[in-house]
Amino acid sequence: MKISARNRLKGRIVEVKKGATTAHVRIDIGGGSIVTASITNESVDELGLAVGREAYAVVKASDVMIAVD
């Protein structure tokens, strides 16, 4: 895979929950962190996403905010 995005988080799929048209895919990226993506059911099928499979969460954002307490 080649992609220009720099914010790639590799992990393992822990849950795929399909709705009427949209699915929520949860990826364990380690350290107790889970990233959830909302994608179409069609994309889940085309990518062959399933629990246990490795995948990347790719974050594309034009702005990233930083906050502290």
C-alpha positions, 0 to 999 in steps of 0.5 A: 500500500502506498498513500500520501497520508502521514497519519496511519495507525496500524492495528487489528480489527476487533469489531465490525458492526453493520447497520442499514447502510453504514458500518462501525469498524473498531481497530485496536492500535495497541496501548489500550487504544481503539480507533472507530471508523464509520464507513459504508457497508459496501466498503466493508465488503469490498475490503474484506474487513473482518475481526482479527484482520490487520488494517490501518486507520488513516486519518485525514484532517486539514486541522489538528488541534492540541489541548492540555489541562 
